[in-house]
Amino acid sequence: MALIRVIDGSGFRGGRSAIAAIAVAGVSVAAALAAHVARNRDVVVSNDAAVVAADPQAMPTVEARQTVSVRITDGSLEVNPSTVRAGPTNFVVTNAASVPYDVDVDGPEADGEIDDLAPGQTAKLSMTLRPGTYEIEADPEGPGPERRVFLTVRG
């Protein structure tokens, strides 16, 4: 345990040794915090302070946003991966076809769309997915077949 002593200006004569002691104390605190995180993973560090929770379940969690790639060509509609977990999701939609497309993502409690995606363009659609089956539909603006694929979302 590091002991930090506060000395008022009237009797302070520490010079370089005092600065070194403060630096060592700071490194010791940082090392102790890093060791605690490695063991328990229940520390949140903000710009202002580190907060240690006795119960890791009480800590707020940040879910990583997953990515689903959707590619439209003149002959197909591809989705990768075809199964994902529930939660925040980015759809990255690329139109590699020769005509513009409208893309709809329809599912339980969530719908999203990208209108008039020009050939050669890529667009991003962000949604929070719930468990179930989602239909991804690509409709050409003009002649051409409507395409559909399905995405499975697990809880």
Chimera marker file (.cmm) of the C-alpha trace (Angstrom):
<marker_set name="trace">
<marker id="1" x="0.000" y="0.000" z="0.000" r="1" g="1" b="0" radius="0.5"/>
<marker id="2" x="1.393" y="3.425" z="-0.916" r="1" g="1" b="0" radius="0.5"/>
<marker id="3" x="1.360" y="6.123" z="1.731" r="1" g="1" b="0" radius="0.5"/>
<marker id="4" x="1.053" y="9.667" z="0.468" r="1" g="1" b="0" radius="0.5"/>
<marker id="5" x="1.849" y="12.403" z="2.915" r="1" g="1" b="0" radius="0.5"/>
<marker id="6" x="0.535" y="15.923" z="2.436" r="1" g="1" b="0" radius="0.5"/>
<marker id="7" x="2.972" y="18.592" z="3.532" r="1" g="1" b="0" radius="0.5"/>
<marker id="8" x="2.097" y="22.250" z="3.637" r="1" g="1" b="0" radius="0.5"/>
<marker id="9" x="4.480" y="24.748" z="2.070" r="1" g="1" b="0" radius="0.5"/>
<marker id="10" x="5.953" y="25.939" z="5.367" r="1" g="1" b="0" radius="0.5"/>
<marker id="11" x="8.222" y="22.980" z="6.016" r="1" g="1" b="0" radius="0.5"/>
<marker id="12" x="8.646" y="21.341" z="2.633" r="1" g="1" b="0" radius="0.5"/>
<marker id="13" x="12.256" y="20.793" z="1.581" r="1" g="1" b="0" radius="0.5"/>
<marker id="14" x="11.944" y="17.593" z="-0.416" r="1" g="1" b="0" radius="0.5"/>
<marker id="15" x="13.305" y="18.696" z="-3.764" r="1" g="1" b="0" radius="0.5"/>
<marker id="16" x="14.010" y="15.929" z="-6.266" r="1" g="1" b="0" radius="0.5"/>
<marker id="17" x="13.615" y="13.099" z="-3.763" r="1" g="1" b="0" radius="0.5"/>
<marker id="18" x="10.082" y="14.238" z="-2.924" r="1" g="1" b="0" radius="0.5"/>
<marker id="19" x="9.185" y="14.447" z="-6.612" r="1" g="1" b="0" radius="0.5"/>
<marker id="20" x="10.613" y="10.961" z="-7.137" r="1" g="1" b="0" radius="0.5"/>
<marker id="21" x="8.596" y="9.649" z="-4.161" r="1" g="1" b="0" radius="0.5"/>
<marker id="22" x="5.410" y="11.141" z="-5.594" r="1" g="1" b="0" radius="0.5"/>
<marker id="23" x="6.193" y="9.620" z="-9.011" r="1" g="1" b="0" radius="0.5"/>
<marker id="24" x="6.808" y="6.189" z="-7.418" r="1" g="1" b="0" radius="0.5"/>
<marker id="25" x="3.546" y="6.468" z="-5.469" r="1" g="1" b="0" radius="0.5"/>
<marker id="26" x="1.693" y="7.309" z="-8.676" r="1" g="1" b="0" radius="0.5"/>
<marker id="27" x="3.228" y="4.327" z="-10.490" r="1" g="1" b="0" radius="0.5"/>
<marker id="28" x="2.341" y="2.096" z="-7.515" r="1" g="1" b="0" radius="0.5"/>
<marker id="29" x="-1.289" y="3.222" z="-7.625" r="1" g="1" b="0" radius="0.5"/>
<marker id="30" x="-1.418" y="2.682" z="-11.402" r="1" g="1" b="0" radius="0.5"/>
<marker id="31" x="0.160" y="-0.786" z="-11.037" r="1" g="1" b="0" radius="0.5"/>
<marker id="32" x="-2.278" y="-1.738" z="-8.275" r="1" g="1" b="0" radius="0.5"/>
<marker id="33" x="-5.224" y="-0.564" z="-10.394" r="1" g="1" b="0" radius="0.5"/>
<marker id="34" x="-3.961" y="-2.519" z="-13.419" r="1" g="1" b="0" radius="0.5"/>
<marker id="35" x="-3.518" y="-5.672" z="-11.310" r="1" g="1" b="0" radius="0.5"/>
<marker id="36" x="-7.029" y="-5.260" z="-9.912" r="1" g="1" b="0" radius="0.5"/>
<marker id="37" x="-8.491" y="-4.912" z="-13.405" r="1" g="1" b="0" radius="0.5"/>
<marker id="38" x="-6.615" y="-8.003" z="-14.583" r="1" g="1" b="0" radius="0.5"/>
<marker id="39" x="-8.039" y="-10.025" z="-11.674" r="1" g="1" b="0" radius="0.5"/>
<marker id="40" x="-11.574" y="-8.678" z="-11.434" r="1" g="1" b="0" radius="0.5"/>
<marker id="41" x="-12.422" y="-6.681" z="-14.563" r="1" g="1" b="0" radius="0.5"/>
<marker id="42" x="-14.713" y="-4.423" z="-12.558" r="1" g="1" b="0" radius="0.5"/>
<marker id="43" x="-13.086" y="-1.003" z="-12.856" r="1" g="1" b="0" radius="0.5"/>
<marker id="44" x="-14.386" y="1.855" z="-14.973" r="1" g="1" b="0" radius="0.5"/>
<marker id="45" x="-11.954" y="4.616" z="-15.815" r="1" g="1" b="0" radius="0.5"/>
<marker id="46" x="-13.275" y="7.962" z="-16.983" r="1" g="1" b="0" radius="0.5"/>
<marker id="47" x="-11.485" y="11.217" z="-17.732" r="1" g="1" b="0" radius="0.5"/>
<marker id="48" x="-11.933" y="12.222" z="-14.114" r="1" g="1" b="0" radius="0.5"/>
<marker id="49" x="-11.473" y="9.127" z="-11.962" r="1" g="1" b="0" radius="0.5"/>
<marker id="50" x="-11.458" y="5.375" z="-11.600" r="1" g="1" b="0" radius="0.5"/>
<marker id="51" x="-14.502" y="3.805" z="-9.976" r="1" g="1" b="0" radius="0.5"/>
<marker id="52" x="-14.253" y="0.346" z="-8.459" r="1" g="1" b="0" radius="0.5"/>
<marker id="53" x="-17.449" y="-1.617" z="-7.974" r="1" g="1" b="0" radius="0.5"/>
<marker id="54" x="-17.711" y="-4.393" z="-5.408" r="1" g="1" b="0" radius="0.5"/>
<marker id="55" x="-20.238" y="-6.156" z="-7.663" r="1" g="1" b="0" radius="0.5"/>
<marker id="56" x="-19.239" y="-6.446" z="-11.352" r="1" g="1" b="0" radius="0.5"/>
<marker id="57" x="-22.940" y="-6.966" z="-12.215" r="1" g="1" b="0" radius="0.5"/>
<marker id="58" x="-23.562" y="-3.390" z="-11.038" r="1" g="1" b="0" radius="0.5"/>
<marker id="59" x="-21.175" y="-2.003" z="-13.657" r="1" g="1" b="0" radius="0.5"/>
<marker id="60" x="-22.681" y="-0.567" z="-16.837" r="1" g="1" b="0" radius="0.5"/>
<marker id="61" x="-21.865" y="-2.579" z="-19.939" r="1" g="1" b="0" radius="0.5"/>
<marker id="62" x="-21.245" y="-1.382" z="-23.454" r="1" g="1" b="0" radius="0.5"/>
<marker id="63" x="-22.181" y="-3.835" z="-26.152" r="1" g="1" b="0" radius="0.5"/>
<marker id="64" x="-19.928" y="-3.987" z="-29.159" r="1" g="1" b="0" radius="0.5"/>
<marker id="65" x="-21.700" y="-3.228" z="-32.407" r="1" g="1" b="0" radius="0.5"/>
<marker id="66" x="-21.539" y="-6.178" z="-34.814" r="1" g="1" b="0" radius="0.5"/>
<marker id="67" x="-21.451" y="-5.813" z="-38.597" r="1" g="1" b="0" radius="0.5"/>
<marker id="68" x="-23.522" y="-7.566" z="-41.248" r="1" g="1" b="0" radius="0.5"/>
<marker id="69" x="-22.365" y="-7.162" z="-44.853" r="1" g="1" b="0" radius="0.5"/>
<marker id="70" x="-25.022" y="-7.057" z="-47.580" r="1" g="1" b="0" radius="0.5"/>
<marker id="71" x="-23.950" y="-7.142" z="-51.237" r="1" g="1" b="0" radius="0.5"/>
<marker id="72" x="-26.273" y="-6.629" z="-54.191" r="1" g="1" b="0" radius="0.5"/>
<marker id="73" x="-25.172" y="-7.779" z="-57.638" r="1" g="1" b="0" radius="0.5"/>
<marker id="74" x="-27.051" y="-8.093" z="-60.925" r="1" g="1" b="0" radius="0.5"/>
<marker id="75" x="-27.559" y="-11.783" z="-60.148" r="1" g="1" b="0" radius="0.5"/>
<marker id="76" x="-27.734" y="-12.098" z="-56.361" r="1" g="1" b="0" radius="0.5"/>
<marker id="77" x="-28.270" y="-10.693" z="-52.887" r="1" g="1" b="0" radius="0.5"/>
<marker id="78" x="-25.710" y="-11.885" z="-50.336" r="1" g="1" b="0" radius="0.5"/>
<marker id="79" x="-25.678" y="-11.487" z="-46.548" r="1" g="1" b="0" radius="0.5"/>
<marker id="80" x="-22.676" y="-12.335" z="-44.391" r="1" g="1" b="0" radius="0.5"/>
<marker id="81" x="-22.921" y="-13.640" z="-41.744" r="1" g="1" b="0" radius="0.5"/>
<marker id="82" x="-26.405" y="-15.149" z="-41.995" r="1" g="1" b="0" radius="0.5"/>
<marker id="83" x="-26.725" y="-15.625" z="-38.212" r="1" g="1" b="0" radius="0.5"/>
<marker id="84" x="-25.876" y="-12.997" z="-35.576" r="1" g="1" b="0" radius="0.5"/>
<marker id="85" x="-26.569" y="-12.303" z="-31.908" r="1" g="1" b="0" radius="0.5"/>
<marker id="86" x="-29.217" y="-9.859" z="-30.725" r="1" g="1" b="0" radius="0.5"/>
<marker id="87" x="-28.013" y="-6.327" z="-30.065" r="1" g="1" b="0" radius="0.5"/>
<marker id="88" x="-26.580" y="-3.264" z="-31.799" r="1" g="1" b="0" radius="0.5"/>
<marker id="89" x="-25.800" y="-4.020" z="-35.438" r="1" g="1" b="0" radius="0.5"/>
<marker id="90" x="-24.423" y="-2.140" z="-38.435" r="1" g="1" b="0" radius="0.5"/>
<marker id="91" x="-25.542" y="-3.240" z="-41.867" r="1" g="1" b="0" radius="0.5"/>
<marker id="92" x="-22.986" y="-2.288" z="-44.510" r="1" g="1" b="0" radius="0.5"/>
<marker id="93" x="-24.822" y="-2.468" z="-47.845" r="1" g="1" b="0" radius="0.5"/>
<marker id="94" x="-22.917" y="-2.381" z="-51.137" r="1" g="1" b="0" radius="0.5"/>
<marker id="95" x="-24.635" y="-2.067" z="-54.511" r="1" g="1" b="0" radius="0.5"/>
<marker id="96" x="-22.433" y="-3.853" z="-57.044" r="1" g="1" b="0" radius="0.5"/>
<marker id="97" x="-25.353" y="-4.060" z="-59.518" r="1" g="1" b="0" radius="0.5"/>
<marker id="98" x="-25.920" y="-1.896" z="-62.596" r="1" g="1" b="0" radius="0.5"/>
<marker id="99" x="-29.131" y="-0.192" z="-61.323" r="1" g="1" b="0" radius="0.5"/>
<marker id="100" x="-30.105" y="1.636" z="-58.100" r="1" g="1" b="0" radius="0.5"/>
<marker id="101" x="-31.760" y="-0.399" z="-55.338" r="1" g="1" b="0" radius="0.5"/>
<marker id="102" x="-33.961" y="0.237" z="-52.316" r="1" g="1" b="0" radius="0.5"/>
<marker id="103" x="-33.036" y="-2.027" z="-49.394" r="1" g="1" b="0" radius="0.5"/>
<marker id="104" x="-35.372" y="-2.906" z="-46.515" r="1" g="1" b="0" radius="0.5"/>
<marker id="105" x="-34.545" y="-4.804" z="-43.334" r="1" g="1" b="0" radius="0.5"/>
<marker id="106" x="-37.761" y="-6.038" z="-41.687" r="1" g="1" b="0" radius="0.5"/>
<marker id="107" x="-38.023" y="-8.025" z="-38.478" r="1" g="1" b="0" radius="0.5"/>
<marker id="108" x="-39.434" y="-8.252" z="-34.976" r="1" g="1" b="0" radius="0.5"/>
<marker id="109" x="-39.827" y="-4.749" z="-33.515" r="1" g="1" b="0" radius="0.5"/>
<marker id="110" x="-37.289" y="-3.191" z="-35.883" r="1" g="1" b="0" radius="0.5"/>
<marker id="111" x="-37.374" y="-2.044" z="-39.492" r="1" g="1" b="0" radius="0.5"/>
<marker id="112" x="-34.786" y="-0.110" z="-41.446" r="1" g="1" b="0" radius="0.5"/>
<marker id="113" x="-34.350" y="1.041" z="-45.006" r="1" g="1" b="0" radius="0.5"/>
<marker id="114" x="-31.903" y="2.544" z="-47.440" r="1" g="1" b="0" radius="0.5"/>
<marker id="115" x="-33.484" y="4.316" z="-50.401" r="1" g="1" b="0" radius="0.5"/>
<marker id="116" x="-31.978" y="4.783" z="-53.863" r="1" g="1" b="0" radius="0.5"/>
<marker id="117" x="-28.583" y="3.158" z="-53.333" r="1" g="1" b="0" radius="0.5"/>
<marker id="118" x="-26.750" y="3.955" z="-56.567" r="1" g="1" b="0" radius="0.5"/>
<marker id="119" x="-24.551" y="1.433" z="-58.398" r="1" g="1" b="0" radius="0.5"/>
<marker id="120" x="-21.054" y="1.341" z="-56.910" r="1" g="1" b="0" radius="0.5"/>
<marker id="121" x="-22.175" y="2.980" z="-53.661" r="1" g="1" b="0" radius="0.5"/>
<marker id="122" x="-22.062" y="1.658" z="-50.080" r="1" g="1" b="0" radius="0.5"/>
<marker id="123" x="-24.344" y="2.782" z="-47.252" r="1" g="1" b="0" radius="0.5"/>
<marker id="124" x="-24.567" y="1.945" z="-43.542" r="1" g="1" b="0" radius="0.5"/>
<marker id="125" x="-27.741" y="1.232" z="-41.587" r="1" g="1" b="0" radius="0.5"/>
<marker id="126" x="-27.595" y="0.919" z="-37.779" r="1" g="1" b="0" radius="0.5"/>
<marker id="127" x="-30.254" y="-1.024" z="-35.875" r="1" g="1" b="0" radius="0.5"/>
<marker id="128" x="-30.703" y="-2.844" z="-32.582" r="1" g="1" b="0" radius="0.5"/>
<marker id="129" x="-31.788" y="-6.375" z="-33.423" r="1" g="1" b="0" radius="0.5"/>
<marker id="130" x="-34.038" y="-8.593" z="-31.307" r="1" g="1" b="0" radius="0.5"/>
<marker id="131" x="-34.100" y="-12.404" z="-31.530" r="1" g="1" b="0" radius="0.5"/>
<marker id="132" x="-36.017" y="-13.714" z="-34.532" r="1" g="1" b="0" radius="0.5"/>
<marker id="133" x="-35.850" y="-13.786" z="-38.314" r="1" g="1" b="0" radius="0.5"/>
<marker id="134" x="-35.219" y="-10.658" z="-40.364" r="1" g="1" b="0" radius="0.5"/>
<marker id="135" x="-35.973" y="-10.319" z="-44.049" r="1" g="1" b="0" radius="0.5"/>
<marker id="136" x="-33.508" y="-8.308" z="-46.104" r="1" g="1" b="0" radius="0.5"/>
<marker id="137" x="-35.162" y="-7.207" z="-49.334" r="1" g="1" b="0" radius="0.5"/>
<marker id="138" x="-33.574" y="-5.435" z="-52.295" r="1" g="1" b="0" radius="0.5"/>
<marker id="139" x="-35.903" y="-3.832" z="-54.852" r="1" g="1" b="0" radius="0.5"/>
<marker id="140" x="-34.431" y="-2.414" z="-58.049" r="1" g="1" b="0" radius="0.5"/>
<marker id="141" x="-35.536" y="1.033" z="-59.139" r="1" g="1" b="0" radius="0.5"/>
<marker id="142" x="-36.545" y="-0.009" z="-62.619" r="1" g="1" b="0" radius="0.5"/>
<marker id="143" x="-36.721" y="-3.392" z="-64.303" r="1" g="1" b="0" radius="0.5"/>
<marker id="144" x="-35.238" y="-6.352" z="-62.508" r="1" g="1" b="0" radius="0.5"/>
<marker id="145" x="-36.149" y="-8.975" z="-59.950" r="1" g="1" b="0" radius="0.5"/>
<marker id="146" x="-36.792" y="-8.213" z="-56.293" r="1" g="1" b="0" radius="0.5"/>
<marker id="147" x="-34.397" y="-10.184" z="-54.112" r="1" g="1" b="0" radius="0.5"/>
<marker id="148" x="-34.801" y="-11.496" z="-50.549" r="1" g="1" b="0" radius="0.5"/>
<marker id="149" x="-32.525" y="-13.172" z="-48.023" r="1" g="1" b="0" radius="0.5"/>
<marker id="150" x="-33.044" y="-13.958" z="-44.359" r="1" g="1" b="0" radius="0.5"/>
<marker id="151" x="-30.949" y="-13.158" z="-41.304" r="1" g="1" b="0" radius="0.5"/>
<marker id="152" x="-31.325" y="-15.219" z="-38.119" r="1" g="1" b="0" radius="0.5"/>
<marker id="153" x="-30.861" y="-13.338" z="-34.846" r="1" g="1" b="0" radius="0.5"/>
<marker id="154" x="-30.250" y="-15.369" z="-31.691" r="1" g="1" b="0" radius="0.5"/>
<marker id="155" x="-30.828" y="-14.166" z="-28.124" r="1" g="1" b="0" radius="0.5"/>
<link id1="1" id2="2" r="1" g="1" b="0" radius="0.2"/>
<link id1="2" id2="3" r="1" g="1" b="0" radius="0.2"/>
<link id1="3" id2="4" r="1" g="1" b="0" radius="0.2"/>
<link id1="4" id2="5" r="1" g="1" b="0" radius="0.2"/>
<link id1="5" id2="6" r="1" g="1" b="0" radius="0.2"/>
<link id1="6" id2="7" r="1" g="1" b="0" radius="0.2"/>
<link id1="7" id2="8" r="1" g="1" b="0" radius="0.2"/>
<link id1="8" id2="9" r="1" g="1" b="0" radius="0.2"/>
<link id1="9" id2="10" r="1" g="1" b="0" radius="0.2"/>
<link id1="10" id2="11" r="1" g="1" b="0" radius="0.2"/>
<link id1="11" id2="12" r="1" g="1" b="0" radius="0.2"/>
<link id1="12" id2="13" r="1" g="1" b="0" radius="0.2"/>
<link id1="13" id2="14" r="1" g="1" b="0" radius="0.2"/>
<link id1="14" id2="15" r="1" g="1" b="0" radius="0.2"/>
<link id1="15" id2="16" r="1" g="1" b="0" radius="0.2"/>
<link id1="16" id2="17" r="1" g="1" b="0" radius="0.2"/>
<link id1="17" id2="18" r="1" g="1" b="0" radius="0.2"/>
<link id1="18" id2="19" r="1" g="1" b="0" radius="0.2"/>
<link id1="19" id2="20" r="1" g="1" b="0" radius="0.2"/>
<link id1="20" id2="21" r="1" g="1" b="0" radius="0.2"/>
<link id1="21" id2="22" r="1" g="1" b="0" radius="0.2"/>
<link id1="22" id2="23" r="1" g="1" b="0" radius="0.2"/>
<link id1="23" id2="24" r="1" g="1" b="0" radius="0.2"/>
<link id1="24" id2="25" r="1" g="1" b="0" radius="0.2"/>
<link id1="25" id2="26" r="1" g="1" b="0" radius="0.2"/>
<link id1="26" id2="27" r="1" g="1" b="0" radius="0.2"/>
<link id1="27" id2="28" r="1" g="1" b="0" radius="0.2"/>
<link id1="28" id2="29" r="1" g="1" b="0" radius="0.2"/>
<link id1="29" id2="30" r="1" g="1" b="0" radius="0.2"/>
<link id1="30" id2="31" r="1" g="1" b="0" radius="0.2"/>
<link id1="31" id2="32" r="1" g="1" b="0" radius="0.2"/>
<link id1="32" id2="33" r="1" g="1" b="0" radius="0.2"/>
<link id1="33" id2="34" r="1" g="1" b="0" radius="0.2"/>
<link id1="34" id2="35" r="1" g="1" b="0" radius="0.2"/>
<link id1="35" id2="36" r="1" g="1" b="0" radius="0.2"/>
<link id1="36" id2="37" r="1" g="1" b="0" radius="0.2"/>
<link id1="37" id2="38" r="1" g="1" b="0" radius="0.2"/>
<link id1="38" id2="39" r="1" g="1" b="0" radius="0.2"/>
<link id1="39" id2="40" r="1" g="1" b="0" radius="0.2"/>
<link id1="40" id2="41" r="1" g="1" b="0" radius="0.2"/>
<link id1="41" id2="42" r="1" g="1" b="0" radius="0.2"/>
<link id1="42" id2="43" r="1" g="1" b="0" radius="0.2"/>
<link id1="43" id2="44" r="1" g="1" b="0" radius="0.2"/>
<link id1="44" id2="45" r="1" g="1" b="0" radius="0.2"/>
<link id1="45" id2="46" r="1" g="1" b="0" radius="0.2"/>
<link id1="46" id2="47" r="1" g="1" b="0" radius="0.2"/>
<link id1="47" id2="48" r="1" g="1" b="0" radius="0.2"/>
<link id1="48" id2="49" r="1" g="1" b="0" radius="0.2"/>
<link id1="49" id2="50" r="1" g="1" b="0" radius="0.2"/>
<link id1="50" id2="51" r="1" g="1" b="0" radius="0.2"/>
<link id1="51" id2="52" r="1" g="1" b="0" radius="0.2"/>
<link id1="52" id2="53" r="1" g="1" b="0" radius="0.2"/>
<link id1="53" id2="54" r="1" g="1" b="0" radius="0.2"/>
<link id1="54" id2="55" r="1" g="1" b="0" radius="0.2"/>
<link id1="55" id2="56" r="1" g="1" b="0" radius="0.2"/>
<link id1="56" id2="57" r="1" g="1" b="0" radius="0.2"/>
<link id1="57" id2="58" r="1" g="1" b="0" radius="0.2"/>
<link id1="58" id2="59" r="1" g="1" b="0" radius="0.2"/>
<link id1="59" id2="60" r="1" g="1" b="0" radius="0.2"/>
<link id1="60" id2="61" r="1" g="1" b="0" radius="0.2"/>
<link id1="61" id2="62" r="1" g="1" b="0" radius="0.2"/>
<link id1="62" id2="63" r="1" g="1" b="0" radius="0.2"/>
<link id1="63" id2="64" r="1" g="1" b="0" radius="0.2"/>
<link id1="64" id2="65" r="1" g="1" b="0" radius="0.2"/>
<link id1="65" id2="66" r="1" g="1" b="0" radius="0.2"/>
<link id1="66" id2="67" r="1" g="1" b="0" radius="0.2"/>
<link id1="67" id2="68" r="1" g="1" b="0" radius="0.2"/>
<link id1="68" id2="69" r="1" g="1" b="0" radius="0.2"/>
<link id1="69" id2="70" r="1" g="1" b="0" radius="0.2"/>
<link id1="70" id2="71" r="1" g="1" b="0" radius="0.2"/>
<link id1="71" id2="72" r="1" g="1" b="0" radius="0.2"/>
<link id1="72" id2="73" r="1" g="1" b="0" radius="0.2"/>
<link id1="73" id2="74" r="1" g="1" b="0" radius="0.2"/>
<link id1="74" id2="75" r="1" g="1" b="0" radius="0.2"/>
<link id1="75" id2="76" r="1" g="1" b="0" radius="0.2"/>
<link id1="76" id2="77" r="1" g="1" b="0" radius="0.2"/>
<link id1="77" id2="78" r="1" g="1" b="0" radius="0.2"/>
<link id1="78" id2="79" r="1" g="1" b="0" radius="0.2"/>
<link id1="79" id2="80" r="1" g="1" b="0" radius="0.2"/>
<link id1="80" id2="81" r="1" g="1" b="0" radius="0.2"/>
<link id1="81" id2="82" r="1" g="1" b="0" radius="0.2"/>
<link id1="82" id2="83" r="1" g="1" b="0" radius="0.2"/>
<link id1="83" id2="84" r="1" g="1" b="0" radius="0.2"/>
<link id1="84" id2="85" r="1" g="1" b="0" radius="0.2"/>
<link id1="85" id2="86" r="1" g="1" b="0" radius="0.2"/>
<link id1="86" id2="87" r="1" g="1" b="0" radius="0.2"/>
<link id1="87" id2="88" r="1" g="1" b="0" radius="0.2"/>
<link id1="88" id2="89" r="1" g="1" b="0" radius="0.2"/>
<link id1="89" id2="90" r="1" g="1" b="0" radius="0.2"/>
<link id1="90" id2="91" r="1" g="1" b="0" radius="0.2"/>
<link id1="91" id2="92" r="1" g="1" b="0" radius="0.2"/>
<link id1="92" id2="93" r="1" g="1" b="0" radius="0.2"/>
<link id1="93" id2="94" r="1" g="1" b="0" radius="0.2"/>
<link id1="94" id2="95" r="1" g="1" b="0" radius="0.2"/>
<link id1="95" id2="96" r="1" g="1" b="0" radius="0.2"/>
<link id1="96" id2="97" r="1" g="1" b="0" radius="0.2"/>
<link id1="97" id2="98" r="1" g="1" b="0" radius="0.2"/>
<link id1="98" id2="99" r="1" g="1" b="0" radius="0.2"/>
<link id1="99" id2="100" r="1" g="1" b="0" radius="0.2"/>
<link id1="100" id2="101" r="1" g="1" b="0" radius="0.2"/>
<link id1="101" id2="102" r="1" g="1" b="0" radius="0.2"/>
<link id1="102" id2="103" r="1" g="1" b="0" radius="0.2"/>
<link id1="103" id2="104" r="1" g="1" b="0" radius="0.2"/>
<link id1="104" id2="105" r="1" g="1" b="0" radius="0.2"/>
<link id1="105" id2="106" r="1" g="1" b="0" radius="0.2"/>
<link id1="106" id2="107" r="1" g="1" b="0" radius="0.2"/>
<link id1="107" id2="108" r="1" g="1" b="0" radius="0.2"/>
<link id1="108" id2="109" r="1" g="1" b="0" radius="0.2"/>
<link id1="109" id2="110" r="1" g="1" b="0" radius="0.2"/>
<link id1="110" id2="111" r="1" g="1" b="0" radius="0.2"/>
<link id1="111" id2="112" r="1" g="1" b="0" radius="0.2"/>
<link id1="112" id2="113" r="1" g="1" b="0" radius="0.2"/>
<link id1="113" id2="114" r="1" g="1" b="0" radius="0.2"/>
<link id1="114" id2="115" r="1" g="1" b="0" radius="0.2"/>
<link id1="115" id2="116" r="1" g="1" b="0" radius="0.2"/>
<link id1="116" id2="117" r="1" g="1" b="0" radius="0.2"/>
<link id1="117" id2="118" r="1" g="1" b="0" radius="0.2"/>
<link id1="118" id2="119" r="1" g="1" b="0" radius="0.2"/>
<link id1="119" id2="120" r="1" g="1" b="0" radius="0.2"/>
<link id1="120" id2="121" r="1" g="1" b="0" radius="0.2"/>
<link id1="121" id2="122" r="1" g="1" b="0" radius="0.2"/>
<link id1="122" id2="123" r="1" g="1" b="0" radius="0.2"/>
<link id1="123" id2="124" r="1" g="1" b="0" radius="0.2"/>
<link id1="124" id2="125" r="1" g="1" b="0" radius="0.2"/>
<link id1="125" id2="126" r="1" g="1" b="0" radius="0.2"/>
<link id1="126" id2="127" r="1" g="1" b="0" radius="0.2"/>
<link id1="127" id2="128" r="1" g="1" b="0" radius="0.2"/>
<link id1="128" id2="129" r="1" g="1" b="0" radius="0.2"/>
<link id1="129" id2="130" r="1" g="1" b="0" radius="0.2"/>
<link id1="130" id2="131" r="1" g="1" b="0" radius="0.2"/>
<link id1="131" id2="132" r="1" g="1" b="0" radius="0.2"/>
<link id1="132" id2="133" r="1" g="1" b="0" radius="0.2"/>
<link id1="133" id2="134" r="1" g="1" b="0" radius="0.2"/>
<link id1="134" id2="135" r="1" g="1" b="0" radius="0.2"/>
<link id1="135" id2="136" r="1" g="1" b="0" radius="0.2"/>
<link id1="136" id2="137" r="1" g="1" b="0" radius="0.2"/>
<link id1="137" id2="138" r="1" g="1" b="0" radius="0.2"/>
<link id1="138" id2="139" r="1" g="1" b="0" radius="0.2"/>
<link id1="139" id2="140" r="1" g="1" b="0" radius="0.2"/>
<link id1="140" id2="141" r="1" g="1" b="0" radius="0.2"/>
<link id1="141" id2="142" r="1" g="1" b="0" radius="0.2"/>
<link id1="142" id2="143" r="1" g="1" b="0" radius="0.2"/>
<link id1="143" id2="144" r="1" g="1" b="0" radius="0.2"/>
<link id1="144" id2="145" r="1" g="1" b="0" radius="0.2"/>
<link id1="145" id2="146" r="1" g="1" b="0" radius="0.2"/>
<link id1="146" id2="147" r="1" g="1" b="0" radius="0.2"/>
<link id1="147" id2="148" r="1" g="1" b="0" radius="0.2"/>
<link id1="148" id2="149" r="1" g="1" b="0" radius="0.2"/>
<link id1="149" id2="150" r="1" g="1" b="0" radius="0.2"/>
<link id1="150" id2="151" r="1" g="1" b="0" radius="0.2"/>
<link id1="151" id2="152" r="1" g="1" b="0" radius="0.2"/>
<link id1="152" id2="153" r="1" g="1" b="0" radius="0.2"/>
<link id1="153" id2="154" r="1" g="1" b="0" radius="0.2"/>
<link id1="154" id2="155" r="1" g="1" b="0" radius="0.2"/>
</marker_set>
